[in-house]
Amino acid sequence: MTDYKCITTITWKFSCDQTPEECVINARTQLEKILNCHPHGDDFDSFSVQVDIAQMKERNKLVHIASFDIDDIFNQITEDEKKKEFVVNGISHTVKMNSQRYHVFKKNKFCVSCGLEGTSLLLDINPGDQSPHFNLYGKEDGRLVLMTKDHVVPKSKGGSDTLENYVTCCHICNNLKGNSPINYEDLKKLRILAKNDHKLPSKEIKDLIQKTKLEMINIVDR
């Protein structure tokens, strides 16, 4: 007969308004219920339990305040720093209306690569921010996809932060492109791969995208 040592990790979430020491005791009690035995009983020979707890960090989630008509908001875009007031459920929000993103989206609401159309304009705010801002979203497979402005010529390649060097690009395409010099037609091919219609394993599709992207970059650099 051979002796073995078994080490198992069990992780779960629970709320506790007590001290950390008391929370550890609370967690041990919960663990006993999960295991359906007392850690110091005779259910297992040489059974021992070590309990450590860690406070969960709250994720800073973007808050959607309200949806607005795209054309109505685009008609209020300005060139100056003056803010405009928008009232939602009796609460006043002041928003800067001269963002370069707004000018780019007003010119073209479609992703220059995959063609996804921005159809929803939401007033959003990040936790900790003083003022909200407008974000344009497209919708794909029932989920919102953020529309972004993208540098035609990457900044790393000397591209400027000007409207002439910006195009509308969905968040997915923008991430796939990064600061690489691939053109938007090739980027569209990467986007098709990323949709993973053939349901390939996650690692396999990531490796395929990276391999294809490197091949595209090598062709551009020749």
N, C-alpha and C positions, 0 to 999 in steps of 0.2 A: 504494500500500500504506500503510495507517494503523497506527501503533503504539498498542497498548493496554497498560495495566498491570492485572494481575489480582492481587487480594488475597484469599486464602482463609484461613479459620480452621479449624483442626483441634484438637479437644479430646478428650483421653482420660485415663483414670485409671490410675495405676501406683504400685506401692509401691517405696520406696527407703530403705535404712538408712544412706546416705552423707551427706556434707555437701551443702548446697544447690547449691554449685558443681558438685559431682560429679553431682548429680541432673540438672542442666541438660545435662551431657555425655551422661548416660544417655538423657535425653529426645530429644536430637538424634539419637543412634544409632537409637532406636526410630522416629523420624520418617523417617530414611533408609530403613528397612525398609518403613514404610508407603507411602512414595512409590516404593519399588523403584528408587531411583537415589541417587547420591551428590550432595548439594547443591552441590558445587563441581565437578561433572563437566560434560560437554558435552551432557547430555540436553536442557537448556533454555538459551536464550540469556539472559544477565543474570539467572540464577536466584539468589535469595538467601533465606536462612532466618533468622527471628528466633524464638528459643525463650525463653519465660518460663514459670516454674512457680509454682504457688500451693498451699500446703498446704490440704488439704481439712479442713473442720470436721466433727467428729463430731456427729451429731444426737443430742440427748438423747431417747432413746426410752423410753417407759413399759414397764416389765417386768411381765409377768403371772407372779406367783409360783405361784398355785394357784387352782382353782375350788372353791367351797363351796356347800353347800345353802342356798338363799335363806331358807327358813323357820327353819332352825337358827340362822343368823346374826342374823336379824331378832329372834329371841327373846332375843338377848343384848344388844340395844340398851339403853343406859343414859341417865340424865339427868346423871350426874356425870362428872368428869374421869378417873375410874379406868380404866386400860388393861387389856385382856384379852390373854392369851397364846394364840397359835395356833402349833402346831408343824407344819412342812412339811419332809418328808425329813430329820428330825432337827434342823432349824434352828428356833429359837424366834423368833417375831415378836410384838411387843407393839403392839396397835392401840387407838386411842381409839375408843370405841363410842358417843359422844354426839353425833356429827355430825348437824346438822339434815337433811342429805341422807338419812341412814338413816331418820329419822322420816318424811320425806316419801315415800320409796319404800315404807316399810312400810304406809303408808296407801293408796298407790295405785302399782302397778307399771306402769301403762299411760300412754303419752304422752297428755296431755290434748288434743292437737291431732290427730295422725294415728292414734292408737290403738295404736302399736307397743308390744308387751309386753316388759318387762324379764324375761328368762328365764335369764340367766347372772350369777352374782355372783362376781367375781374379786378376789383379793387382789393389789393392784398397788402398785408403788413407782416413783417418779420418781428418776432418777439424781441422787445428791447428798442425797436425803432420808434422815433417820435412821430413820423408821418408815414402814411401808406403810399403805395404806388400802383399803377395799373400794369397788369400783365396780360398778354395775349396768349390764348391757348387754342390748340387744335384738338380734335378728339379722334382717337384711334383705338379700335377694339374696346370701346366703352370707357376709356380712361383719358384724362386730360394730358396733353403733351405741351409743355411750355415752348413758346416761340421765342427765339433769341436773335440778336444781331450778330453777324459773323464777319470777320475781316476777310475780304477777298484775298488780299496779300497779307499773310500773317505778320504780326508785329515783330516776331523773331526774324523775319525776312525783310524788315524795313517798312512794313505796311503802316499806314497812318491811321489815326483815330478821326477819320472824316467820313461824312455821309457818302462821299464818292467811293469809299473803300468798304462800305457796309452793305450787306444783303441780309434778307430775312432767312433764317435757318432754324429748323426745329431743334429742340434740345438734344434729341437722339442723334440726328445727323451731325450736329455741332460737336458732340462728344466723340463720335466716331472719327471725325476729321482731326480734332485736336489742333495742333499747329503745323500739321503736315502740309506739303505743297500739292496734294492730290486735287484734281479738278472735281467739280460737282457731279459730272457724269459718272466718274469712277466712285465717288462717294455714294451715289445712288445704288451702285452694285453692293457696296458694303451694307447699306441700309436694308437691302433685300435679304442679305445673309443674316443680319441681326434679327429680322422678323422670325427666323428659324421655323419656317413653315413645315420643314421635315422633322421637327421635334428632336433634333440632335441633342446629346448630353451637353450641359452647360460648358464644361471644359473644352469639349470638342469644337463647339461653335465659336468659342472665344479664340481658340488656337487657329481656326480656319480664318476668322476675321483678321487676326494679327498677321498671319502668313500672306493673305491676299493684299493687305494694306502695305506690307513691306515690299511686295512685288511691284505694286503701283508706284511707290516712292522711288524704287530703284530705276524704274522706267523713266520717271520724271527727271531724275538726277543725271541720266546718261547724256 
